[in-house]
Amino acid sequence: MKQDYFSANNIKHIDYKDVEMLKKFLNPSARILSRKRTNLIAKNQRKLENAIKRSRFMGLLPFVSK
């Protein structure tokens, strides 16, 4: 089984300011990828989702892109 990205890289806290890492989990139109695509455990997918939403609100990531 493929391992969770955050568990594999020993990342405990998903930081909303780490835009480059968060971009890995967005599709080209800046939508959040599903768990099936990201292979994350549910807990980390929720943390990732909150980090992306916070980052968008702070203006670090776009809500949509073309």
C-alpha positions as CSV (number, residue, x, y, z in Angstrom):
1,M,0.0,0.0,0.0
2,K,1.2,3.5,-0.9
3,Q,2.1,5.5,2.2
4,D,0.6,8.8,3.2
5,Y,2.8,11.8,2.0
6,F,2.9,13.5,5.4
7,S,3.6,10.2,7.3
8,A,6.4,9.3,4.8
9,N,8.0,12.7,5.2
10,N,7.5,12.9,9.0
11,I,5.4,16.1,8.8
12,K,3.3,16.5,11.9
13,H,1.9,20.0,11.3
14,I,0.6,21.0,7.8
15,D,1.6,24.6,7.5
16,Y,-0.7,26.9,5.5
17,K,2.3,29.2,4.7
18,D,4.1,26.3,2.8
19,V,2.4,27.2,-0.5
20,E,4.7,25.0,-2.7
21,M,3.8,21.8,-0.7
22,L,0.1,22.7,-0.7
23,K,0.1,23.2,-4.5
24,K,1.0,19.5,-4.9
25,F,-2.6,18.7,-3.7
26,L,-4.4,21.0,-6.1
27,N,-5.4,20.2,-9.6
28,P,-4.7,22.7,-12.5
29,S,-7.9,24.6,-11.8
30,A,-6.8,25.0,-8.1
31,R,-9.4,22.5,-6.7
32,I,-8.4,20.2,-3.9
33,L,-7.7,16.7,-5.0
34,S,-9.8,13.8,-3.5
35,R,-8.4,11.3,-1.0
36,K,-8.4,8.7,-3.7
37,R,-6.0,10.8,-5.7
38,T,-3.8,12.1,-2.8
39,N,-3.6,8.7,-0.9
40,L,-3.8,10.5,2.4
41,I,-5.4,9.2,5.6
42,A,-8.7,10.9,6.5
43,K,-7.1,12.9,9.4
44,N,-4.4,14.3,7.2
45,Q,-6.8,15.1,4.3
46,R,-8.9,17.2,6.8
47,K,-5.7,19.0,8.0
48,L,-4.6,19.6,4.4
49,E,-8.1,20.9,3.5
50,N,-8.1,23.4,6.4
51,A,-4.5,24.5,5.6
52,I,-5.5,25.1,1.9
53,K,-8.6,27.0,2.9
54,R,-6.7,29.1,5.4
55,S,-4.0,29.8,2.8
56,R,-6.7,30.9,0.3
57,F,-8.3,33.2,2.8
58,M,-4.9,34.8,3.6
59,G,-4.3,35.3,-0.2
60,L,-1.4,32.9,-0.6
61,L,-3.3,30.4,-2.9
62,P,-5.9,31.2,-5.5
63,F,-9.6,30.1,-5.1
64,V,-9.7,29.3,-8.8
65,S,-7.3,29.5,-11.7
66,K,-7.5,29.0,-15.4
